[in-house]
Amino acid sequence: MDAQTAELSTKSTPDRYTYKDYLLIDDDKRYEILRGGLIMVPAPFTIHQRLLIRLSVIFSNFIKEKKLGEMLVAPTDVVLAEDTVVQPDILFINKERLDIIKEAAIMDSPDLIVEIVSPSSASYDTVEKRDIYEEYGVKEYWLVFPQEKVIEVLTLENNIYREFCKGRKTGVVRSKIIVGLEVDLKEVFES
């Protein structure tokens, strides 16, 4: 244990966590910080991981083929503010903004974020994180609901998220900021 970790373990936990506190956590659990509150992120269910892989392949292939930027998956730290650190399931950064990718974390808002919503994280993803992503200017936010087989795409219009498109079980959803990217729901949800 180094001196900083020893110092953290002898102090009481902070009232408001910062990125600096977050970096001192020394265990194998995943955490996020939302407006200073430390939240443990449980391991996802297998359906979550299947959908993550399917969507990642679709996004990655398209982005790589068109040379549009960089796509990363969780766990990747995204530092939106000193007291707000998230680990989106999928994130995309346009090629003009690749300088926000640092060795330890993404140090600004990605252009697009995808969250796969679990029953235990529904309000967290659809309310709290939605508000944070909107506040920090994430241009496009995809919500994937595995049980309902729904994908909802939200885009920022005048700093407020509006539904851009939505699909349930079948059909296609598309991205506004990754022009040409279309996702067939059957490819995502059918085993």
N, C-alpha and C positions, 0 to 999 in steps of 0.2 A: 504494500500500500504506500503510495507516494504522499508527500506532505499535504498536497491539496485535498486528496481523498480523505486523509486522516482528519484534516480540518473540517471537512463537510460532515463526516460521521460523528464528530464530537459536538457539533452545533445542533440546535433544534432545526427542523426543516423550515425553509423560508415560507413566509406568508404568500409571497409572489415569486414564482420561479422565473429565472431568466435563462437564456441560452447558455450562459456561463455555468449556472447551477446544473443544467441539463448535461453538460459535457463532463461533469464530475460524478455522475451516477455510474456506479461500478457494479452492474449486475447484467444478466442476460435477457432481461425483459425489455419490451418495446414501450416507449413512452412518447407522448406528444405534450406540448404546452399550449394551452389555449388561454390567451389573455392572463397569463401568470399562473393558471391552475395546471398542476401536473396530472396527466391522465395516463393510466396504464392501458396499453392496447393489447387485448388478448390475441392469441394465435387464431387465424381465420379458419373457418370450416373448409372442407375439401371442395365444396361447390364453388366457394369464393376463389380458391386457387385455380380451379379449372377455367373459370370465366376470365380470371386475370391472365392466364396463359393464352387463351384464345384471342382476347382483345389485344394483348401485347403483340402477338404475331401479326395481326391485321394492321395495327398502328405502325409497328416497326418496319414491316415490309414496305408500306406505302411511303413512310417518311424517308426511309433509306433510298428507295428507288427514285424519289423526286428530289432528294438532297435538300430537305426542308429545314432540318435542325436536328435536335437530339430528343430522344424519348428515354425515360428512365422509369423503373418500377420500385415499389416499396421493398425493403425499407431504405428510403433516401430522405435525409433530412432536408426540409425546406424551411429556411429561416425567413419569416415574413416580417418579424419585428423582434426586438430583444426578448419580449415575453410571449412570443407566438411562434412555435416550431411544430410543423406537421409532417406527416409521412403519407402522402397520397398514394393510392394504389398504382396509378399511372400518371406521369406528368410529361408534358411536351414543352420544349423551349425552341422558339423560332431561331433560325440560323443567325439572324442579326443580333441576337441577345445571348449568344453562347458564353459571353464573358461572365454571366452570373453563376456559371457552374464552377465551383471551387472544389478543392480536393476533399474537404470534409462535408460540404453541404451546398445546396442551392441557396444563394444569398439574395433572393428577390422573388417576386411572384412569377411562377411559370405562366405560359400563355394559355395552357389547357391542363385541366386536372380531371381525372376519372376516379370516382369512389364507388366501390362495389358495396352495397348496403346490406348489412346483416341485420337480423331482427334485433340483436342487442345494440346495434349502432345506428338504428334508424333515425332517432331524433338528433343524435350527434352529427350524422352526415347531412341530414336534410334541413336542419335548422342552424345549429351552432357553426358547423364548418361552412355551410352555405353563406351565412352572414359574414364570416371571416374572409372567405374567398372573394365575396362581393366587395367588402371593404378594402381589401388589398389589391383589387384590380385584376383578378384572374379573369381573362377575357371569355373563357368558355369552361363550363362545368358540366361534366357528364355524371349522372346518377344511374347506376345499374342496380335493378331490383331482381335478384335471382329467383325468389319464390313466385313473383308475379310475371317474370319474364318480360320486364319492361326496361327500356333505356330512355331516359329523358335528357335532352341536351338543352342547357341554359346558356344564353349569351348575355354579355353586358350591353345594355342600351341605356345611355345617360346614367351610368354608374349603378344601375339596378338590373338584376337578373330577370330575363324574360324567357319564356319557353320558345326555343327556336324550332325544335321538332321532338317528336316522341313516337316510339313504336312499342307495340305489345305483341309478343309471340312471333309475329311474322312481319314482313315489310323491311324497310331500310331506314336507318337514321343516318344523318350526315353532319359533318362538321362545317361550321361557318368559317373558322380561321384556318383550318387545314383544307384548303380548297381542293375538292375532288375526292376527299376521303368519305367513303360510304361504308356502312356496316350493316350487313344482312343479319337480322336477328336470328334466323335459323342457324347460321354459322356459329353464333355465340351460345345459344341456349339448347340446341339439340345435341344429344350425346352421340 
